[in-house]
Amino acid sequence: MSAFSFRELALLNQKGRIRLLEDVRAWRTRLLRNGLVEIPVDGDIAIRANNLDDFHADPADRIIVSTALGGHSLLTADERILNWRGNLRCVDARR
């Protein structure tokens, strides 16, 4: 999971667009203890995010997608990401 995803989840929770049942920090800690692998944002991810062709401008989505393009799959319900024509392994979380 991209480390930046936790920032996005905290922001969506704060704005009321999602409702988390526990504090984001506590949830992250629990997930990491249970084996979740957190992928830090590095220079390669940042450069790749800048160079995404035909992708919308949201910088957070660009970082998250760029992280997945480093050889990972992305679980998302975001239709803009799911409909992107890039070479991204996506799992549709809407179902």
HELIX and SHEET records of a PDB file:
HELIX    1   1 ALA A    3  LYS A   15  1                                  13    
HELIX    2   2 VAL A   24  ARG A   33  1                                  10    
HELIX    3   3 GLY A   43  ASN A   50  1                                   8    
HELIX    4   4 PRO A   59  ALA A   68  1                                  10    
HELIX    5   5 GLU A   79  LEU A   82  1                                   4    
SHEET    1   A 2 LEU A  74  THR A  76  0                                        
SHEET    2   A 2 CYS A  90  ASP A  92  1                                        
END                                                                             
